[in-house]
Amino acid sequence: MLKFLRARIGKVNVPMIKSKDIQKVNLYFNPEFSKRIDRVSSILMPQKFAEFQAGFPTHAKMKGLTMLFYGEPGCGKTEMVLQICRKTKRPLMKIEVTDFQSKWVGESERKLKQIFTDYKTACERIEVAPILFLNECDQVIGKRVGIRNSVDQMSNALQNILLEQMEQFDGIMIGTTNLTKNMDEAFERRWAMKFEFESPNELAKISIWKSAIKGLRQQEAIELVKKFDFTPGEINNVARRFMVENLLGLEKSRLQTLQELCATEHYERNHTSNIGFSFEKSLTLKSKAI
């Protein structure tokens, strides 16, 4: 379990996760993608990253590296960020949109600016610069809209602040998103590197199943992969549910139990019955009673 630390650095409180507190997780991707992501991870090793920054002119506006991980939910984007931190021994400064959103005028903008101030302070005071992680940043990198109300005004102001900060960023920033079609063109230019997390191929999924379920045989994993087209996140969900069933005592074979769990992993989308109270139906019943 990750331990969130409040490290007092200068005059600001910086929420960070230490690399040593991140549990090692084996991630399985398609071979070509794995090679590309491994190369990038090596660049973020302290010595290599120092060499990368030394290649810029002394007065360069931006000497940092910004990366965007995008793709369908459950394909390993967030876990990849954690594993990069663990591998490079860098602290992680994880930011959610809710960390700086506020209903008060000007407060959201102030909080977002403070996040970057905190990050710069951390880079100055810590030997190894942390990674600034903008998790699920869809809301702040979407296309800017015409100002119709105070919410639109705040949204555009936040985007302008983020664009300005990225333009002069000197550290390491990774953002994750499930949506890229609606991304503002200005942000497309600000992300130096972009990685699409696709659903793993069959060989990778077999490895994921075997890693998630201890003792799972190769043939069992193959059958599960052929029958269920799951993301790594969905496979891990099934694995957790299987742990519960296993502790309670399996009433069927391991493979049969897993297949049943897989079959109920997704909600039935074609089911038309409503959940809750129907106002129209109650009126009909009352009229009949009268």
Backbone as CSV, one residue per row, in Angstrom:
resi,resn,N_x,N_y,N_z,CA_x,CA_y,CA_z,C_x,C_y,C_z
1,MET,0.847,-1.192,0.000,0.000,0.000,0.000,0.879,1.236,0.000
2,LEU,0.517,2.229,-0.842,1.318,3.428,-0.962,1.173,4.298,0.272
3,LYS,2.278,4.864,0.712,2.247,5.758,1.859,2.405,7.186,1.359
4,PHE,1.399,8.003,1.599,1.443,9.376,1.166,2.146,10.204,2.252
5,LEU,3.177,10.890,1.845,3.988,11.620,2.795,3.797,13.119,2.626
6,ARG,3.757,13.800,3.734,3.724,15.251,3.726,5.141,15.727,4.062
7,ALA,5.905,16.017,3.051,7.289,16.431,3.270,7.347,17.953,3.329
8,ARG,7.793,18.473,4.451,7.877,19.927,4.600,9.128,20.402,3.883
9,ILE,8.933,21.160,2.811,10.057,21.636,2.014,9.933,23.147,1.916
10,GLY,10.829,23.857,2.545,10.721,25.306,2.540,9.454,25.728,3.263
11,LYS,8.620,26.500,2.587,7.398,27.014,3.193,6.140,26.385,2.609
12,VAL,6.307,25.303,1.862,5.132,24.674,1.259,5.068,23.202,1.636
13,ASN,3.869,22.689,1.714,3.671,21.261,1.973,3.481,20.553,0.645
14,VAL,4.360,19.623,0.335,4.319,18.930,-0.949,3.897,17.477,-0.736
15,PRO,2.719,17.075,-1.231,2.311,15.675,-1.103,3.078,14.804,-2.099
16,MET,3.814,13.833,-1.608,4.610,12.997,-2.499,4.567,11.537,-2.080
17,ILE,4.853,10.684,-3.031,4.984,9.250,-2.777,6.444,8.885,-3.004
18,LYS,7.057,8.251,-2.015,8.440,7.827,-2.168,8.526,6.620,-3.099
19,SER,9.577,6.572,-3.896,9.741,5.468,-4.842,9.844,4.126,-4.132
20,LYS,10.456,4.108,-2.948,10.631,2.839,-2.228,9.309,2.287,-1.692
21,ASP,8.276,3.134,-1.640,6.970,2.690,-1.153,6.064,2.179,-2.273
22,ILE,6.573,2.211,-3.498,5.797,1.724,-4.641,6.108,0.245,-4.863
23,GLN,5.081,-0.563,-4.806,5.254,-2.011,-4.972,5.556,-2.354,-6.427
24,LYS,6.470,-3.274,-6.636,6.802,-3.695,-7.991,5.646,-4.487,-8.590
25,VAL,5.264,-4.115,-9.796,4.203,-4.812,-10.523,4.724,-5.114,-11.920
26,ASN,4.585,-6.351,-12.345,4.996,-6.722,-13.696,3.910,-6.319,-14.689
27,LEU,4.298,-5.501,-15.651,3.359,-5.053,-16.678,3.717,-5.731,-17.996
28,TYR,2.694,-6.118,-18.734,2.905,-6.827,-19.994,2.247,-6.051,-21.134
29,PHE,3.086,-5.672,-22.116,2.597,-4.935,-23.279,3.059,-5.632,-24.547
30,ASN,2.591,-5.146,-25.673,3.075,-5.667,-26.943,4.571,-5.354,-27.065
31,PRO,5.363,-6.253,-27.665,6.829,-6.114,-27.682,7.338,-4.752,-28.160
32,GLU,6.774,-4.234,-29.235,7.246,-2.959,-29.784,7.016,-1.809,-28.797
33,PHE,5.837,-1.830,-28.163,5.516,-0.779,-27.200,6.408,-0.898,-25.966
34,SER,6.642,-2.110,-25.509,7.494,-2.335,-24.337,8.897,-1.784,-24.569
35,LYS,9.411,-1.993,-25.771,10.752,-1.507,-26.105,10.791,0.012,-26.068
36,ARG,9.757,0.643,-26.600,9.715,2.102,-26.641,9.601,2.704,-25.241
37,ILE,8.750,2.129,-24.414,8.546,2.669,-23.070,9.768,2.423,-22.194
38,ASP,10.479,1.318,-22.425,11.704,1.027,-21.669,12.803,2.039,-21.993
39,ARG,12.873,2.438,-23.273,13.878,3.424,-23.685,13.624,4.763,-23.000
40,VAL,12.361,5.134,-22.914,12.014,6.401,-22.271,12.317,6.337,-20.779
41,SER,12.021,5.199,-20.154,12.310,5.038,-18.725,13.798,5.214,-18.457
42,SER,14.637,4.726,-19.376,16.083,4.840,-19.184,16.540,6.296,-19.265
43,ILE,15.843,7.110,-20.081,16.184,8.530,-20.187,15.922,9.251,-18.864
44,LEU,14.930,8.754,-18.117,14.551,9.404,-16.864,15.417,8.995,-15.673
45,MET,16.359,8.093,-15.895,17.320,7.793,-14.843,18.107,9.074,-14.559
46,PRO,18.415,9.370,-13.296,19.028,10.653,-12.933,20.200,11.100,-13.807
47,GLN,21.166,10.225,-14.054,22.342,10.630,-14.824,21.982,10.929,-16.274
48,LYS,21.160,10.071,-16.881,20.763,10.269,-18.273,19.932,11.551,-18.437
49,PHE,19.043,11.800,-17.471,18.209,12.994,-17.564,19.053,14.263,-17.414
50,ALA,20.069,14.194,-16.580,20.990,15.329,-16.433,21.706,15.603,-17.755
51,GLU,22.086,14.541,-18.457,22.730,14.688,-19.763,21.753,15.279,-20.774
52,PHE,20.498,14.846,-20.687,19.458,15.375,-21.578,19.306,16.882,-21.382
53,GLN,19.237,17.323,-20.123,19.054,18.740,-19.843,20.297,19.554,-20.202
54,ALA,21.471,18.951,-20.065,22.718,19.645,-20.392,22.824,19.947,-21.879
55,GLY,22.060,19.250,-22.685,22.095,19.470,-24.129,21.391,20.737,-24.579
56,PHE,20.652,21.389,-23.674,19.951,22.630,-24.018,20.858,23.831,-23.765
57,PRO,20.644,24.909,-24.502,21.380,26.146,-24.223,21.125,26.602,-22.789
58,THR,22.058,27.330,-22.206,21.971,27.759,-20.811,20.681,28.518,-20.520
59,HIS,20.272,29.381,-21.429,19.084,30.210,-21.206,17.837,29.668,-21.910
60,ALA,17.831,28.372,-22.189,16.655,27.771,-22.836,15.428,27.925,-21.948
61,LYS,14.292,28.197,-22.584,13.061,28.427,-21.834,12.554,27.142,-21.181
62,MET,12.690,26.023,-21.874,12.203,24.741,-21.364,13.284,23.683,-21.496
63,LYS,13.631,23.055,-20.369,14.626,21.991,-20.373,14.048,20.689,-19.848
64,GLY,12.732,20.665,-19.657,12.096,19.491,-19.096,11.581,18.532,-20.143
65,LEU,10.891,17.507,-19.675,10.316,16.494,-20.561,8.867,16.266,-20.157
66,THR,7.972,16.455,-21.112,6.547,16.251,-20.865,6.057,15.084,-21.699
67,MET,5.301,14.177,-21.068,4.816,12.983,-21.756,3.331,12.782,-21.491
68,LEU,2.631,12.333,-22.494,1.206,12.034,-22.352,0.981,10.553,-22.602
69,PHE,0.366,9.879,-21.631,-0.045,8.487,-21.779,-1.551,8.488,-22.047
70,TYR,-1.958,7.962,-23.175,-3.393,7.958,-23.490,-3.836,6.584,-23.973
71,GLY,-5.122,6.315,-23.807,-5.681,5.025,-24.215,-6.895,4.677,-23.387
72,GLU,-7.471,3.526,-23.693,-8.686,3.086,-23.007,-8.431,2.846,-21.517
73,PRO,-9.461,2.975,-20.697,-9.300,2.706,-19.256,-8.834,1.268,-19.013
74,GLY,-8.015,1.091,-17.997,-7.591,-0.253,-17.603,-6.441,-0.835,-18.393
75,CYS,-5.744,-0.019,-19.180,-4.644,-0.535,-20.000,-3.264,-0.292,-19.385
76,GLY,-3.216,0.208,-18.146,-1.937,0.290,-17.440,-1.256,1.646,-17.426
77,LYS,-1.969,2.715,-17.772,-1.334,4.044,-17.833,-0.839,4.505,-16.456
78,THR,-1.735,4.481,-15.486,-1.373,4.947,-14.149,-0.311,4.051,-13.517
79,GLU,-0.468,2.747,-13.664,0.505,1.821,-13.080,1.879,2.001,-13.725
80,MET,1.901,2.336,-15.028,3.175,2.562,-15.704,3.910,3.752,-15.100
81,VAL,3.174,4.800,-14.761,3.786,5.974,-14.128,4.416,5.576,-12.797
82,LEU,3.686,4.794,-12.010,4.202,4.344,-10.720,5.476,3.516,-10.885
83,GLN,5.473,2.618,-11.870,6.633,1.750,-12.069,7.840,2.523,-12.596
84,ILE,7.603,3.578,-13.369,8.705,4.433,-13.823,9.352,5.127,-12.631
85,CYS,8.511,5.604,-11.700,9.036,6.238,-10.481,9.867,5.248,-9.669
86,ARG,9.346,4.038,-9.536,10.067,3.019,-8.760,11.409,2.696,-9.410
87,LYS,11.394,2.544,-10.732,12.608,2.168,-11.458,13.662,3.276,-11.430
88,THR,13.207,4.532,-11.600,14.150,5.657,-11.656,14.459,6.244,-10.276
89,LYS,13.793,5.666,-9.234,13.982,6.123,-7.846,13.641,7.602,-7.680
90,ARG,12.597,8.017,-8.362,12.126,9.400,-8.252,10.840,9.446,-7.427
91,PRO,10.700,10.456,-6.552,9.435,10.627,-5.844,8.331,10.982,-6.841
92,LEU,7.112,10.730,-6.457,5.975,11.025,-7.328,5.081,12.082,-6.683
93,MET,4.810,13.130,-7.431,3.886,14.172,-6.985,2.627,14.016,-7.831
94,LYS,1.652,13.323,-7.274,0.438,12.979,-8.015,-0.642,14.032,-7.806
95,ILE,-1.164,14.541,-8.920,-2.171,15.596,-8.875,-3.448,15.140,-9.577
96,GLU,-4.564,15.279,-8.889,-5.875,15.044,-9.482,-6.501,16.399,-9.789
97,VAL,-7.389,16.429,-10.777,-8.056,17.688,-11.131,-8.781,18.266,-9.921
98,THR,-9.334,17.394,-9.085,-10.073,17.849,-7.906,-9.165,18.538,-6.876
99,ASP,-7.838,18.348,-7.007,-6.912,18.983,-6.076,-6.871,20.499,-6.245
100,PHE,-7.227,20.981,-7.430,-7.181,22.434,-7.633,-8.516,23.036,-8.097
101,GLN,-9.529,22.226,-8.254,-10.839,22.755,-8.615,-11.512,23.361,-7.388
102,SER,-12.115,24.530,-7.569,-12.800,25.194,-6.471,-13.998,25.977,-7.006
103,LYS,-15.007,26.119,-6.176,-16.198,26.873,-6.582,-15.999,28.385,-6.425
104,TRP,-14.917,28.765,-5.730,-14.669,30.184,-5.481,-13.916,30.812,-6.643
105,VAL,-14.302,32.011,-7.009,-13.694,32.724,-8.138,-12.205,32.952,-7.875
106,GLY,-11.382,32.508,-8.817,-9.941,32.715,-8.732,-9.193,31.692,-7.894
107,GLU,-9.907,30.881,-7.109,-9.243,29.924,-6.214,-8.616,28.769,-6.988
108,SER,-9.303,28.274,-8.015,-8.759,27.171,-8.812,-7.459,27.585,-9.489
109,GLU,-7.447,28.783,-10.046,-6.246,29.279,-10.711,-5.086,29.418,-9.720
110,ARG,-5.387,29.917,-8.537,-4.353,30.079,-7.507,-3.775,28.725,-7.095
111,LYS,-4.654,27.735,-6.934,-4.209,26.408,-6.517,-3.332,25.749,-7.586
112,LEU,-3.702,25.907,-8.854,-2.915,25.300,-9.934,-1.527,25.942,-10.007
113,LYS,-1.454,27.250,-9.866,-0.156,27.930,-9.859,0.690,27.460,-8.682
114,GLN,0.039,27.246,-7.531,0.753,26.803,-6.339,1.333,25.411,-6.519
115,ILE,0.640,24.558,-7.262,1.143,23.203,-7.526,2.487,23.275,-8.241
116,PHE,2.581,24.136,-9.241,3.842,24.262,-9.977,4.921,24.946,-9.133
117,THR,4.508,25.858,-8.267,5.466,26.472,-7.340,6.021,25.424,-6.387
118,ASP,5.130,24.577,-5.873,5.547,23.487,-4.980,6.510,22.542,-5.697
119,TYR,6.188,22.243,-6.947,7.033,21.310,-7.699,8.428,21.897,-7.917
120,LYS,8.492,23.169,-8.275,9.790,23.814,-8.493,10.609,23.833,-7.212
121,THR,9.941,24.100,-6.094,10.620,24.098,-4.801,11.170,22.712,-4.478
122,ALA,10.360,21.694,-4.759,10.798,20.313,-4.512,12.026,19.972,-5.356
123,CYS,12.024,20.402,-6.619,13.164,20.131,-7.507,14.437,20.791,-6.988
124,GLU,14.291,21.957,-6.372,15.449,22.684,-5.848,15.991,22.063,-4.572
125,ARG,15.098,21.477,-3.754,15.487,21.001,-2.428,15.779,19.497,-2.367
126,ILE,15.278,18.734,-3.346,15.476,17.284,-3.323,16.565,16.901,-4.325
127,GLU,17.394,15.952,-3.951,18.511,15.543,-4.808,18.034,15.006,-6.154
128,VAL,17.001,14.172,-6.127,16.451,13.616,-7.371,15.079,14.255,-7.616
129,ALA,14.932,14.943,-8.726,13.691,15.662,-9.018,12.513,14.691,-9.107
130,PRO,11.389,15.050,-8.506,10.210,14.178,-8.579,9.549,14.243,-9.944
131,ILE,8.642,13.320,-10.173,7.824,13.342,-11.393,6.484,13.971,-11.045
132,LEU,6.089,14.976,-11.814,4.789,15.604,-11.628,3.781,14.834,-12.476
133,PHE,2.815,14.226,-11.815,1.865,13.326,-12.471,0.468,13.946,-12.466
134,LEU,-0.015,14.331,-13.641,-1.374,14.866,-13.789,-2.284,13.705,-14.194
135,ASN,-2.963,13.153,-13.229,-3.780,11.972,-13.476,-5.141,12.348,-14.058
136,GLU,-5.529,11.664,-15.135,-6.819,11.890,-15.795,-7.053,13.381,-16.024
137,CYS,-6.180,13.957,-16.825,-6.205,15.401,-17.053,-7.127,15.829,-18.190
138,ASP,-8.080,14.961,-18.569,-8.995,15.258,-19.674,-9.643,16.634,-19.557
139,GLN,-10.068,16.982,-18.350,-10.844,18.204,-18.146,-10.059,19.479,-18.418
140,VAL,-8.735,19.406,-18.302,-7.953,20.629,-18.469,-7.171,20.695,-19.774
141,ILE,-7.230,19.665,-20.599,-6.516,19.721,-21.879,-7.477,19.679,-23.073
142,GLY,-8.793,19.752,-22.794,-9.784,19.740,-23.871,-9.796,21.062,-24.636
143,LYS,-10.485,21.077,-25.749,-10.560,22.282,-26.572,-11.194,23.426,-25.799
144,ARG,-10.569,24.597,-25.926,-11.095,25.765,-25.246,-12.414,26.200,-25.877
145,VAL,-13.283,26.741,-25.041,-14.633,27.102,-25.491,-14.843,28.603,-25.367
146,GLY,-15.876,29.090,-26.049,-16.250,30.482,-25.917,-16.783,30.745,-24.514
147,ILE,-16.487,31.914,-23.985,-16.893,32.227,-22.616,-18.364,32.614,-22.570
148,ARG,-19.157,31.749,-21.930,-20.591,31.999,-21.764,-20.954,32.250,-20.311
149,ASN,-20.119,31.760,-19.407,-20.386,31.942,-17.977,-19.078,31.865,-17.209
150,SER,-19.165,31.949,-15.882,-17.972,31.957,-15.035,-17.222,30.626,-15.077
151,VAL,-17.964,29.525,-15.298,-17.321,28.210,-15.384,-16.422,28.131,-16.615
152,ASP,-16.922,28.622,-17.760,-16.116,28.648,-18.988,-14.889,29.534,-18.801
153,GLN,-15.071,30.634,-18.128,-13.968,31.563,-17.883,-12.890,30.906,-17.034
154,MET,-13.309,30.191,-15.982,-12.356,29.499,-15.121,-11.629,28.396,-15.884
155,SER,-12.386,27.636,-16.702,-11.801,26.537,-17.470,-10.719,27.050,-18.419
156,ASN,-11.026,28.118,-19.129,-10.050,28.692,-20.055,-8.843,29.251,-19.316
157,ALA,-9.081,29.842,-18.147,-7.977,30.399,-17.353,-7.039,29.288,-16.885
158,LEU,-7.608,28.168,-16.453,-6.794,27.030,-16.015,-5.951,26.487,-17.163
159,GLN,-6.554,26.386,-18.332,-5.817,25.887,-19.492,-4.672,26.816,-19.861
160,ASN,-4.913,28.120,-19.797,-3.861,29.084,-20.111,-2.705,28.984,-19.131
161,ILE,-3.037,28.778,-17.847,-1.987,28.626,-16.833,-1.169,27.374,-17.102
162,LEU,-1.856,26.265,-17.398,-1.160,25.000,-17.646,-0.279,25.097,-18.891
163,LEU,-0.792,25.722,-19.941,-0.009,25.894,-21.170,1.244,26.721,-20.909
164,GLU,1.080,27.780,-20.141,2.220,28.645,-19.813,3.264,27.904,-19.000
165,GLN,2.810,27.107,-18.024,3.739,26.353,-17.185,4.471,25.279,-17.988
166,MET,3.755,24.624,-18.900,4.380,23.590,-19.731,5.406,24.197,-20.687
167,GLU,5.165,25.429,-21.100,6.063,26.108,-22.026,7.433,26.363,-21.407
168,GLN,7.476,26.493,-20.094,8.745,26.782,-19.418,9.084,25.734,-18.354
169,PHE,8.661,24.512,-18.620,8.818,23.446,-17.630,10.227,22.871,-17.660
170,ASP,10.816,22.696,-16.472,12.197,22.203,-16.378,12.311,20.821,-15.756
171,GLY,11.209,20.223,-15.400,11.262,18.927,-14.742,10.725,17.805,-15.612
172,ILE,10.031,16.862,-14.959,9.439,15.708,-15.653,7.947,15.706,-15.345
173,MET,7.153,15.783,-16.378,5.706,15.782,-16.217,5.091,14.675,-17.070
174,ILE,4.203,13.900,-16.451,3.475,12.863,-17.174,1.986,13.080,-16.944
175,GLY,1.221,13.117,-18.016,-0.224,13.229,-17.913,-0.876,11.970,-18.456
176,THR,-2.028,11.610,-17.914,-2.773,10.466,-18.444,-4.175,10.913,-18.820
177,THR,-4.702,10.310,-19.863,-6.054,10.647,-20.311,-6.650,9.479,-21.087
178,ASN,-7.967,9.366,-21.018,-8.682,8.368,-21.823,-9.155,8.970,-23.136
179,LEU,-9.135,10.300,-23.230,-9.675,10.998,-24.393,-8.616,11.891,-25.023
180,THR,-8.434,11.770,-26.337,-7.503,12.651,-27.034,-8.163,13.370,-28.215
181,LYS,-9.332,12.879,-28.638,-10.000,13.484,-29.792,-10.400,14.928,-29.516
182,ASN,-10.673,15.226,-28.244,-11.121,16.567,-27.892,-9.988,17.450,-27.374
183,MET,-8.742,16.983,-27.512,-7.616,17.721,-26.969,-7.336,18.987,-27.774
184,ASP,-7.097,20.074,-27.075,-6.790,21.344,-27.719,-5.453,21.239,-28.456
185,GLU,-5.369,21.844,-29.635,-4.157,21.755,-30.449,-2.941,22.314,-29.722
186,ALA,-3.159,23.320,-28.896,-2.040,23.908,-28.159,-1.403,22.888,-27.228
187,PHE,-2.210,22.006,-26.647,-1.664,20.975,-25.760,-0.968,19.884,-26.558
188,GLU,-1.426,19.599,-27.754,-0.759,18.598,-28.589,0.697,18.978,-28.802
189,ARG,0.953,20.272,-28.960,2.320,20.746,-29.169,3.144,20.737,-27.882
190,ARG,2.474,20.879,-26.738,3.202,20.966,-25.472,3.679,19.606,-24.976
191,TRP,2.968,18.526,-25.337,3.423,17.189,-24.914,4.546,16.752,-25.844
192,ALA,5.763,16.691,-25.316,6.918,16.347,-26.146,6.839,14.916,-26.667
193,MET,6.321,14.005,-25.834,6.217,12.603,-26.219,4.816,12.096,-25.893
194,LYS,4.277,11.283,-26.802,2.931,10.741,-26.601,2.975,9.221,-26.780
195,PHE,2.326,8.523,-25.855,2.315,7.061,-25.884,0.878,6.564,-25.836
196,GLU,0.490,5.830,-26.865,-0.851,5.245,-26.882,-0.808,3.853,-26.254
197,PHE,-1.579,3.679,-25.188,-1.651,2.394,-24.511,-2.789,1.585,-25.124
198,GLU,-2.400,0.660,-25.995,-3.394,-0.178,-26.666,-3.646,-1.440,-25.848
199,SER,-4.727,-2.101,-26.176,-5.007,-3.372,-25.518,-3.908,-4.367,-25.890
200,PRO,-3.339,-5.084,-24.924,-2.257,-6.030,-25.210,-2.708,-7.135,-26.172
201,ASN,-1.751,-7.701,-26.907,-2.090,-8.814,-27.791,-2.312,-10.081,-26.959
202,GLU,-2.647,-11.176,-27.629,-3.011,-12.402,-26.920,-1.870,-12.955,-26.066
203,LEU,-0.652,-12.908,-26.600,0.487,-13.421,-25.838,0.695,-12.641,-24.544
204,ALA,0.553,-11.318,-24.649,0.716,-10.480,-23.455,-0.399,-10.752,-22.454
205,LYS,-1.620,-10.955,-22.951,-2.750,-11.218,-22.050,-2.594,-12.561,-21.338
206,ILE,-2.037,-13.548,-22.021,-1.780,-14.842,-21.382,-0.826,-14.649,-20.206
207,SER,0.201,-13.837,-20.417,1.167,-13.562,-19.345,0.503,-12.813,-18.191
208,ILE,-0.398,-11.895,-18.518,-1.095,-11.123,-17.478,-1.968,-12.046,-16.627
209,TRP,-2.699,-12.953,-17.283,-3.541,-13.904,-16.549,-2.693,-14.774,-15.624
210,LYS,-1.585,-15.284,-16.121,-0.743,-16.169,-15.323,-0.091,-15.427,-14.159
211,SER,0.188,-14.139,-14.375,0.767,-13.329,-13.310,-0.271,-12.993,-12.245
212,ALA,-1.532,-12.784,-12.686,-2.602,-12.374,-11.764,-3.131,-13.540,-10.935
213,ILE,-3.172,-14.751,-11.528,-3.711,-15.932,-10.838,-2.574,-16.914,-10.577
214,LYS,-2.184,-17.020,-9.333,-1.065,-17.902,-8.980,-1.389,-19.355,-9.321
215,GLY,-0.468,-20.008,-10.042,-0.634,-21.414,-10.379,-1.477,-21.678,-11.611
216,LEU,-1.963,-20.622,-12.270,-2.796,-20.805,-13.466,-1.976,-21.454,-14.581
217,ARG,-2.518,-22.522,-15.157,-1.804,-23.234,-16.213,-1.895,-22.483,-17.541
218,GLN,-0.936,-22.752,-18.404,-0.874,-22.096,-19.711,-2.157,-22.299,-20.503
219,GLN,-2.663,-23.510,-20.534,-3.863,-23.810,-21.305,-5.085,-23.102,-20.733
220,GLU,-5.150,-22.993,-19.419,-6.264,-22.276,-18.798,-6.234,-20.801,-19.185
221,ALA,-5.034,-20.222,-19.168,-4.888,-18.814,-19.546,-5.282,-18.601,-21.004
222,ILE,-4.901,-19.549,-21.860,-5.244,-19.448,-23.284,-6.760,-19.475,-23.472
223,GLU,-7.435,-20.360,-22.759,-8.901,-20.447,-22.868,-9.572,-19.153,-22.416
224,LEU,-9.063,-18.558,-21.348,-9.641,-17.305,-20.843,-9.433,-16.162,-21.832
225,VAL,-8.264,-16.121,-22.435,-7.959,-15.070,-23.408,-8.838,-15.193,-24.646
226,LYS,-9.045,-16.425,-25.093,-9.873,-16.641,-26.286,-11.338,-16.302,-26.055
227,LYS,-11.811,-16.547,-24.843,-13.230,-16.349,-24.550,-13.568,-14.938,-24.095
228,PHE,-12.598,-14.265,-23.425,-12.895,-12.944,-22.861,-11.849,-11.918,-23.299
229,ASP,-12.304,-10.888,-23.976,-11.419,-9.820,-24.450,-11.332,-8.734,-23.380
230,PHE,-10.498,-8.969,-22.373,-10.408,-8.075,-21.221,-9.160,-7.204,-21.270
231,THR,-9.271,-6.036,-20.653,-8.108,-5.178,-20.452,-7.344,-5.693,-19.231
232,PRO,-6.084,-5.260,-19.054,-5.340,-5.666,-17.848,-6.075,-5.297,-16.563
233,GLY,-6.726,-4.139,-16.550,-7.475,-3.726,-15.364,-8.621,-4.665,-15.045
234,GLU,-9.312,-5.119,-16.081,-10.431,-6.048,-15.888,-9.931,-7.416,-15.420
235,ILE,-8.782,-7.832,-15.935,-8.189,-9.105,-15.498,-7.838,-9.033,-14.012
236,ASN,-7.290,-7.899,-13.590,-6.952,-7.736,-12.175,-8.196,-7.719,-11.299
237,ASN,-9.299,-7.160,-11.802,-10.560,-7.177,-11.048,-11.028,-8.609,-10.828
238,VAL,-10.969,-9.408,-11.889,-11.373,-10.812,-11.793,-10.464,-11.548,-10.819
239,ALA,-9.169,-11.238,-10.869,-8.202,-11.898,-9.976,-8.527,-11.610,-8.510
240,ARG,-8.913,-10.373,-8.210,-9.274,-10.020,-6.826,-10.522,-10.778,-6.373
241,ARG,-11.499,-10.866,-7.258,-12.724,-11.590,-6.917,-12.451,-13.083,-6.753
242,PHE,-11.513,-13.602,-7.554,-11.145,-15.009,-7.450,-10.471,-15.289,-6.100
243,MET,-9.683,-14.324,-5.616,-9.038,-14.480,-4.306,-10.092,-14.673,-3.212
244,VAL,-11.189,-13.914,-3.302,-12.265,-14.036,-2.327,-12.889,-15.428,-2.402
245,GLU,-13.201,-15.856,-3.629,-13.813,-17.174,-3.817,-12.877,-18.286,-3.328
246,ASN,-11.601,-18.111,-3.584,-10.622,-19.124,-3.196,-10.511,-19.229,-1.676
247,LEU,-10.570,-18.086,-0.993,-10.513,-18.089,0.475,-11.755,-18.736,1.077
248,LEU,-12.897,-18.532,0.410,-14.145,-19.110,0.909,-14.262,-20.598,0.576
249,GLY,-13.450,-21.041,-0.395,-13.488,-22.446,-0.821,-14.189,-22.576,-2.154
250,LEU,-13.477,-23.043,-3.166,-14.049,-23.172,-4.509,-15.048,-24.320,-4.566
251,GLU,-16.220,-24.050,-5.107,-17.245,-25.087,-5.276,-17.137,-25.758,-6.639
252,LYS,-16.392,-25.112,-7.563,-16.173,-25.676,-8.896,-14.685,-25.633,-9.197
253,SER,-14.313,-26.085,-10.364,-12.896,-26.069,-10.720,-12.414,-24.622,-10.839
254,ARG,-11.117,-24.449,-10.804,-10.542,-23.112,-10.909,-10.954,-22.428,-12.216
255,LEU,-10.852,-23.155,-13.320,-11.188,-22.567,-14.616,-12.675,-22.216,-14.693
256,GLN,-13.547,-23.106,-14.210,-14.990,-22.829,-14.231,-15.324,-21.603,-13.378
257,THR,-14.681,-21.504,-12.237,-14.913,-20.354,-11.353,-14.479,-19.058,-12.033
258,LEU,-13.318,-19.084,-12.665,-12.808,-17.903,-13.352,-13.720,-17.513,-14.520
259,GLN,-14.194,-18.498,-15.248,-15.078,-18.212,-16.375,-16.387,-17.565,-15.906
260,GLU,-16.901,-18.041,-14.781,-18.132,-17.455,-14.237,-17.894,-16.027,-13.757
261,LEU,-16.748,-15.794,-13.149,-16.405,-14.447,-12.697,-16.222,-13.506,-13.885
262,CYS,-15.614,-14.015,-14.937,-15.418,-13.209,-16.146,-16.764,-12.841,-16.785
263,ALA,-17.674,-13.796,-16.759,-18.989,-13.579,-17.383,-19.783,-12.487,-16.683
264,THR,-19.475,-12.250,-15.407,-20.207,-11.226,-14.648,-19.380,-9.969,-14.422
265,GLU,-18.251,-9.862,-15.102,-17.390,-8.682,-14.922,-18.045,-7.423,-15.484
266,HIS,-18.763,-7.568,-16.596,-19.433,-6.420,-17.206,-20.912,-6.410,-16.838
267,TYR,-21.447,-5.220,-16.620,-22.882,-5.106,-16.386,-23.634,-5.449,-17.666
268,GLU,-24.801,-6.032,-17.514,-25.623,-6.377,-18.680,-26.185,-5.093,-19.265
269,ARG,-25.674,-4.696,-20.438,-26.056,-3.414,-21.031,-27.409,-3.451,-21.737
270,ASN,-27.885,-4.643,-22.060,-29.159,-4.748,-22.786,-30.355,-4.899,-21.860
271,HIS,-30.087,-4.914,-20.559,-31.173,-5.074,-19.600,-31.936,-3.758,-19.498
272,THR,-33.254,-3.788,-19.694,-34.015,-2.550,-19.811,-34.787,-2.174,-18.565
273,SER,-34.808,-3.015,-17.542,-35.573,-2.674,-16.346,-34.909,-1.517,-15.619
274,ASN,-35.716,-0.646,-15.025,-35.208,0.532,-14.347,-34.931,0.243,-12.886
275,ILE,-33.934,0.950,-12.368,-33.622,0.846,-10.954,-34.124,2.113,-10.282
276,GLY,-34.895,1.973,-9.207,-35.372,3.153,-8.514,-36.868,3.326,-8.628
277,PHE,-37.325,4.542,-8.355,-38.752,4.840,-8.268,-39.219,5.531,-9.546
278,SER,-40.267,5.024,-10.156,-40.812,5.607,-11.378,-41.996,6.508,-11.038
279,PHE,-41.838,7.811,-11.299,-42.890,8.767,-10.990,-44.117,8.538,-11.875
280,GLU,-43.853,8.299,-13.172,-44.967,8.093,-14.107,-45.749,6.844,-13.749
281,LYS,-45.037,5.789,-13.362,-45.697,4.530,-13.017,-46.555,4.698,-11.764
282,SER,-46.064,5.501,-10.798,-46.817,5.703,-9.568,-48.116,6.449,-9.844
283,LEU,-48.079,7.393,-10.803,-49.294,8.123,-11.161,-50.322,7.183,-11.775
284,THR,-49.856,6.247,-12.617,-50.745,5.279,-13.256,-51.423,4.407,-12.208
285,LEU,-50.626,3.943,-11.232,-51.181,3.089,-10.186,-52.214,3.840,-9.341
286,LYS,-51.948,5.110,-9.072,-52.870,5.903,-8.274,-54.186,6.124,-9.013
287,SER,-54.106,6.387,-10.333,-55.320,6.639,-11.122,-56.193,5.395,-11.169
288,LYS,-55.540,4.217,-11.223,-56.308,2.972,-11.240,-57.007,2.763,-9.896
289,ALA,-56.312,3.120,-8.827,-56.895,2.944,-7.502,-58.102,3.848,-7.303
290,ILE,-58.028,5.061,-7.864,-59.152,5.997,-7.760,-60.347,5.486,-8.551
